[in-house]
Amino acid sequence: MSPETPAAQDLAYERIPEAGLRRDGYRFVIPGIRHLGVSDLPELVGTDAAIATFTATQNALVGGFLDRHLRGVASDFPVSGLAAHPEVIVQDLGWLRERARVELSPSPNSRPS
């Protein structure tokens, strides 16, 4: 699997009818770290250097996200966090929109109720 491969937990953060449509949906991959989410620091697996990089990246991205989406602070999230951490891979959520579209399409054998 590559860093661009969708994972099961991607759908844990989305309601199927809205999957991939929100402007505040992001998926960041940090090379060298294996874990399901950027907010669960105690469960990380990686080298000491990768975990140190992860911690700095987490502080920048999660802090920027909270400022923008919860505190309503004007920010350029995620631009400045990504500029400070160019190793981060940002995944396109287009696959999630397509999966939701397919799963919400009526099946050929379904009848209106």
PEKAPE-V153121 format. One record per residue. N is the residue number from 1. NEAR is the number of other ideal C-beta (glycine too) atoms within 10 Angstrom. Layout:
# PEKAPE-V153121
N;NEAR + N;NEAR
This chain:
# PEKAPE-V153121
1;6 + 2;6 + 3;13 + 4;11 + 5;10 + 6;14 + 7;12 + 8;7 + 9;11 + 10;19 + 11;16 + 12;9 + 13;13 + 14;18 + 15;10 + 16;12 + 17;9 + 18;12 + 19;22 + 20;18 + 21;13 + 22;13 + 23;6 + 24;9 + 25;15 + 26;15 + 27;19 + 28;20 + 29;16 + 30;22 + 31;12 + 32;13 + 33;17 + 34;10 + 35;16 + 36;12 + 37;13 + 38;20 + 39;10 + 40;10 + 41;13 + 42;5 + 43;9 + 44;16 + 45;10 + 46;16 + 47;10 + 48;7 + 49;9 + 50;17 + 51;16 + 52;11 + 53;19 + 54;21 + 55;12 + 56;12 + 57;20 + 58;22 + 59;13 + 60;19 + 61;23 + 62;16 + 63;14 + 64;20 + 65;20 + 66;13 + 67;14 + 68;16 + 69;14 + 70;9 + 71;10 + 72;8 + 73;11 + 74;7 + 75;17 + 76;11 + 77;21 + 78;18 + 79;10 + 80;13 + 81;22 + 82;19 + 83;11 + 84;14 + 85;19 + 86;6 + 87;12 + 88;21 + 89;13 + 90;12 + 91;17 + 92;10 + 93;19 + 94;9 + 95;15 + 96;22 + 97;16 + 98;12 + 99;18 + 100;19 + 101;12 + 102;8 + 103;11 + 104;10 + 105;9 + 106;8 + 107;6 + 108;5 + 109;5 + 110;8 + 111;6 + 112;4 + 113;3
